[in-house]
């Protein structure tokens, strides 16, 4: 009787210990790329506060207008995201991948008019963050033209083109 109870207790402790170990292993797809430990704590705290299940797969430290910003690409729950976070831990904007069917009609019309018969390759919904408040800024659309050129166009929700790069741009050769 005591031996059987002791086995249950030991077995129970082993199960608890095993489950504790399993809980500390990140979910598949949520593992961060090597070198993420070089991102400042304030930046990581901001990212994980807004996106707790973010699995970083690419990041870069950049300078934008005299400000050091970390451009972080990650996946959360199977969806691609990007975030620009200042060195002090302030998020400037973030983007999330959306389906073409979720684009507003005004944006679809602008893209179709500017690049007829193009193939949409990636669409990111851009959210600006000001004083801690999220506001839809626009849509970044990567497409392939009928001439097989890749173009990136950023369009406001009302259909106004905010930025464009790719087709027709000349590349400067390094000497």
N, C-alpha and C positions, 0 to 999 in steps of 0.2 A: 504494500500500500504506500509506504513512504517512498520507496524506490520509484514507483509509478508517478507520484506527485513531484518528486525531484526531477524526473525526466521531463515532465510537462513544464516545470519552471525553467529548466535549462534550455529546453526546446523553445520556449517562449522568449527567453533572453536572446537566443541565437536569431530568432526571427526578427525581433526588434532591432538587434545590431545589424542584421543584413538589410532591413528596410532603411535604416539610417544611412547605411553606405549607399544604397540605391538612390536615396533622396538627394545625395550630394552630387551625383553624376548628372551633368546637363543633358537635357533632352536632345535627341538627334536633330541636327540642323541648327542647334543653338550655340554651337561651340564657336568661340572667337578665334580669329586668325592669330598666328604668332606675332608678338610685338605689340599687342594691345596694351600690355603693361606699361608702355611708354606714354600712353595717353594720360594726362593729368587727372587726378582723383575728382576734381570739381567737374570736369567734362564728363567723366564716366558716371558720376552721381546724377548729373542732369539727364544723360541719355537713359540710364536705367530707371530714373524716376518717371520719365515720360513713356518709355518703351521697355517695360520690365523683362520682356522675353526676347530682347534684341540679341541676335547672334551676328557679331561683326565679321564681315568678310573682306572689307577693304577700308582703309582710312588714310588721310593725308593731312599734314599740317601745312596750312597756307596762310598767306598774308593778304587781307582784303581791306583796302583803305586804311592802312596803318594798324589794323587789328589782326591779331593772331587767331585764326579760326581752324577748327578741326572739322574736316569734311568726312563724315562717317557714312559708309554704305553698309547696310545690314538687312537681315531678314527677320521678320517676326510673324509667327504663325503662317509661314509659307509665302508671305507677301514681301516684295522688295520695298525697302525704305531708304531714304538718305536724310541726313540731318547736318546742318552747319551749326556748330556750337563754339562760342568764343572760349578762349583760354580760361576766363574767369567763371565758366559754367553757365553762361547765358545762352539759351537757344535762340538763334536768329530766324531760322526757317527749317522746315522739314518737308519731305516729299514722300508720297506713297504711290505705288503702282496701282493703276486702275485699268479696267477693261474699256475698249473702244466704245462699247454700248453705253458706258456711263459718262461719256463726254457730253457737255451741254451742246444743244443744237447750234448755237452761235459759233462755238469753237469748231465743230465739225464743218460748218459752212465755210469758215475762213480757211481752214486747212485744205478742204476740197477745191476751193476757188484758186488758192495760191499754188497748190500742187495736185492737179487733177490726176486721177488714176494712180496715185502713189499708194505704197503699202505701209501701213502703220506698224512700226516695230516695237515701240515702247511708249507708254503714256504714264506720266507722273503728275499727280495733283500736287500743286505747290501751296503750302500753308505758311504764311508769314507770321512771326510771333513778335508782338509789340507790347511791352509792359506786361508780359506773361499771358497775353490774350492771343488766341489763334484766330487768324482771318484768312479765308481763301484768297490767294493771290492770282493764281492762274494754272495753266497746264503746260507742261513741257512735253512736246511730242517729237519723238525720233521716228523718221520715216525714210523710206527708200523711194526715190523718184522713178519715173518710167525710164529715165536714162541711167538707172542703177547707181545714182549718187545718194549718199546718206546726208540727211539734213536734220538739224535740230531747230525747232521753232517753239517759242514760248508765247502763248496766247492767253489774254485775260478772259475771264468768264463771259464778258460781253462780246468777245470775238476780235478785239483789237490786238494786233501783233505787237508784242512787247520786245521780242528779241528773235534773231534768226542767225543761224550759222550753217555752213556746209556748202551746198550747191552754188557754184559760180565763184566761190572764194578762191583766190590764188594762194598757193602755198609758197612761202619764201624758202629758198634753199639755203642751207648753212654752208658757209665756205670754210 
